[in-house]
C-alpha cells in the first residue's frame, strides 16, 4: 500500500510531500525517519481511516508529519 508523508517544519509554512510503499502507517513512518536521517519524537495512530501524526527532529529543526494512505 502507498502512504503519503507530508512534513512541515514547525517554523515554516511550506510542506514537503513523499510517497512510501509500506504495510502500514508504522512501517511508513519508520522508513521515512530512516531515509531522512531523522529522529522520531512522537507518533500517534488513530483508528483506521484517519491520518497518523508524528513529530520528527532532523538536525536543529522539528517537523510536524502527517501519514495517510495515498
C-alpha positions as CSV (number, residue, x, y, z in Angstrom):
1,X,0.0,0.0,0.0
2,X,1.2,3.5,-0.6
3,X,1.3,6.1,2.1
4,X,1.7,9.8,1.7
5,X,4.0,11.6,4.1
6,X,3.6,15.4,4.5
7,X,6.3,17.1,6.6
8,X,6.3,20.7,7.6
9,X,9.0,22.4,9.6
10,X,7.2,24.0,12.6
11,X,8.6,27.4,11.8
12,X,7.9,27.2,8.0
13,X,4.6,27.3,6.0
14,X,5.9,25.0,3.2
15,X,5.2,21.3,3.2
16,X,7.3,18.5,1.7
17,X,5.4,15.5,0.3
18,X,6.8,12.0,-0.1
19,X,5.1,8.7,-1.1
20,X,6.3,5.5,0.5
21,X,5.4,1.8,0.0
22,X,4.7,0.2,3.3
23,X,2.4,-2.4,5.0
24,X,1.0,0.1,7.5
25,X,1.5,3.6,9.0
26,X,4.1,2.4,11.5
27,X,6.3,1.0,8.7
28,X,5.8,4.1,6.6
29,X,6.9,6.5,9.4
30,X,9.8,4.2,10.2
31,X,11.0,4.2,6.6
32,X,10.6,8.0,6.4
33,X,12.6,8.6,9.6
34,X,15.3,6.2,8.4
35,X,15.5,7.7,4.9
36,X,15.6,11.2,6.3
37,X,18.3,10.5,8.9
38,X,15.9,11.9,11.4
39,X,14.7,11.1,15.0
40,X,11.1,10.1,15.7
41,X,9.9,12.2,18.7
42,X,6.3,11.1,18.9
43,X,3.8,9.2,16.8
44,X,0.0,8.8,17.2
45,X,-2.1,6.4,15.2
46,X,-5.8,7.0,15.4
47,X,-8.5,4.4,14.3
48,X,-8.4,3.2,10.7
49,X,-9.2,5.8,8.1
50,X,-7.8,8.8,9.9
51,X,-4.3,10.2,9.4
52,X,-1.5,9.5,11.8
53,X,0.5,12.4,13.2
54,X,4.2,12.5,14.2
55,X,6.8,14.9,15.3
56,X,10.3,14.3,13.9
57,X,13.6,16.0,14.7
58,X,16.2,16.5,11.9
59,X,19.3,18.4,12.7
60,X,18.1,21.5,14.5
61,X,14.5,21.6,13.2
62,X,11.3,19.9,14.4
63,X,8.7,18.8,11.8
64,X,5.0,18.0,12.0
65,X,4.5,14.9,9.9
66,X,1.1,13.6,8.6
67,X,0.9,10.0,7.4
68,X,-2.1,8.8,5.4
69,X,-2.9,6.2,2.7
70,X,-2.4,7.5,-0.8
